[in-house]
Amino acid sequence: MTRLCFIILLTVSIFNSNTFAQDTSVEGKYGLGISAGYFLPIGKLYERFNGGPKIALKGSYLTDDINYEAEFYYSNFSSGKIEDLSFKWPYDSEYYASPDASSQMEFLGVLVNFKFPTGLDWSGLSLYYSVGAGFTYYEYQIKDMVYPGQLTTAINMDFTYSPDVEKHTALHVNVGAGLQYFVTPAIYLGLNCRYNVIASSLRPMEAWLLEKVSPLQLLDINFEFLYYF
């Protein structure tokens, strides 16, 4: 399979070599593609999740000065850190974990990004910086956490929260930088890193010493593949 992929890429490169030699301008090209990467929480959000994979569909319009890009993305943090935390029950001053607990967080967003070339170029590999904005819907869910406010003589480990869900749609802005390379005039490869702020919050959970998260802050690192026509 690896050998076959190499042969295909080599064939495409040879097929497009004449076009590349004749048309090095990117002015007025449209592109479609995908990106795959990782969403990494920072700040207080990192106290709840380690992060998770991120995938996106992208549409692009190129000029010599700006790359206009629309992005539809999805990310899922499938397991959190609260499952490993304990709370102190005031009636016996003992600490209790929630053995059946689970938590997850999903993101679904639409962004418009603007990529600005810096003029730095190394044999076709060029550097750019970017800014972007849009909206993100997220859903934060916790299940089967033992309820810490019990007023009994002995704690009941089967007395848990019903699924606790926070859902919001919020403004999303980002700023970042990346590297881009045109294998041919039609095939684009890119690598970028961005700092993201989602203008929303997660409520505090005092029993587990988790503070309010506001705003949501994340880094994303992405590998991009687009085809231009």
N, C-alpha and C positions, 0 to 999 in steps of 0.2 A: 504493500500500500504506500509506504514512504517513497519507494522508487517510482511508482506511478505518478504520485503527486509532483515529484521533482521533474519528471518528463513533461507533464502537462504545463507546469510553470515555465519550463525552458522553451517549450513550443510556443506558448503565448508571447513570451518575450521576443523570440525571433520573429514571429508573425507581425508584431507591432513595432519592430525596430525601425523600419522605413518611415512609418508615421511619426514616430518619436523624433526622428531626425528632421522631419519637415515641419513639425508643428509642436514647438515647445511652449507655446502660450497656453495658459489655463483660463483665459478670459471667456466667460459665458458658458461654462460647462456645468451640467447637472449630474448629480451622482446619487446613488442609492447604496446602502450597505448596512453593516452590523458592527457592533462593538461588544466585547466581553471584558469583564474586569472584576474589581473587588471594591465594595463599599466598606469603609473603615470608620466606625464611630470615634469621635474625639470628645474631650471634655467630659461632662457628667453622663453623657449617653454611653460612653465606654464602660461606665460602672454597671451597665445593664446588659450590654451585648459586645461580643468580639467583632462582629461584622458578618458579611456574607457576600455571595456572588452577585454581580450586576450585569444585566444584558440590555441591549438597546437596539432599536431600529433607527436608521438615520437617513435623512435626505439632505442634500447639500447643493449650493449654488456657488461656483467659484468665480472670483474676479482676480485681477492681478494684485489687488490691495487687501481684499477681505474675503474670507470664506464664511458665507452665511449657512447656518446649519440648524435643522430642526431635529429634535431627538425625542423619541418615545421610549421610556426605560422602565425596567422592573427589577426589584431587588428583594431578597427575602433573608431575614436573620432567623434561622430555624431553631436555635436554642440560645437561651439567655443565661445570665449569671445568677438571677434571683433564686433559681432552683437549688443553688448551693449555699444560700444564706440561711441563717437561723435568727429567730427573734427571742427576746427574753420575756417570759411570762411572769408578770409581777406577783402572782399568787404563790409561786414557789421559787422564784428567782432562778429558774432553770432555763436553758436554751433549747429551743425546739426547731427542727428542720421540717420541711414539707417533702416527704419522700416521693410523692406522686406528682409534684408540681412540674409545670412546663410553661414556657413563654416563647412568643415569637413576634416578629415585627415585619410587616410587608410594606413596600413602597411602590407606587405607580405614578409616574410623572411625565409631563410634557415640558420640554425646555427649548428655547431658541438661543443658540450660541453664536458668537462672533469671534472668529479667529483672525489675528493680525500678524502677518509675517514680520520678523525682526530684521530681515536682511542678512542674517547669519546663515551661511550655506557651506556644507562640507560634502562636495562631490554629489550633490543632489539631496542630501539629508539636511533639512532646514528646520530652524527653530521658530516657534510662534508663541504668542500669549493669547489668552482668551477671556471673555466675559460672557455671562449668560444669565437668563432669567426665565421663569415659568411658574408652573404650579405642580405641587406634589400632593397626592392623597396617600395617607399612611394609616395603618391599622395595627395597634399594639394590643396583644391579647395575653392574659395570664390565666392559667387554669390550676385548680386543685391546690391552692395555697391554704395551709391550715390557718383558720381564723384566730388572730391573736387577742381579740377582745372578749374572750369567753369569760363568763361569770359563774364558774362552777368550782367545785372543790377539787376536781381532777380534770386535767385537760383531755378533750376528746379529739383525737387525731383524725377522725372522720368528719369533723365539722369544718368544712372548707368553704372558701369563696366560690360562688357561682362564677362561670367564666366572666372575667373582668376585661372589658374591651374599651379602648379609646380610639375614636375615628375622627380624623380631621383632614381638610384640604387647606393647604397653606401656600403662601408665596415662597418660592425657591429661587435663590440667587447663587451664582458660583463665579469663581475666578481661578485661572490656572495657566499652565504652560504645557507645551508638548513638542514632539518631534514628528515631522512628516516626510514621507518619501514617495515619489512617483516611480514605481517599477517600470511602468510605461505611461503614456499620456492617459490611459484609461484605468489603470490599476493603482490605487492609493493605499498605502500602509501608514498607520499612525500610532503613536504612543503618547498618552497625556496623563497628567495628574492635576486634580482640581480640588479646591476648598469650597465646600458647599454649606450654605446656611438655609435652613427651613424655618420660617418664622412661626413656630408653634411650640408647644411644650408638652411634657409628660408630668403628671401630678406626682408629688412626693409620696413615699411609702415609709412613714416614720418608724414603724415597728422593725423594719429591716435596715434602718439608717440610710435610706436612699433619698437624696435631696431632689427637689424639683429640677427637671431638665428644661431649660429655656435659654436660647433657642436650641433646636436640634442642629448639631454641627457634625459634618462628615467629610472625610477625604475619599475620593474615588480615583482609582488607577485603571486605565482602560487601554486595550489594544483594539485598533480600528482597521476595518477593511471596507473600502468603498470602490464601486465601479462607476466611472464617469463616461458620459456619452454626449 
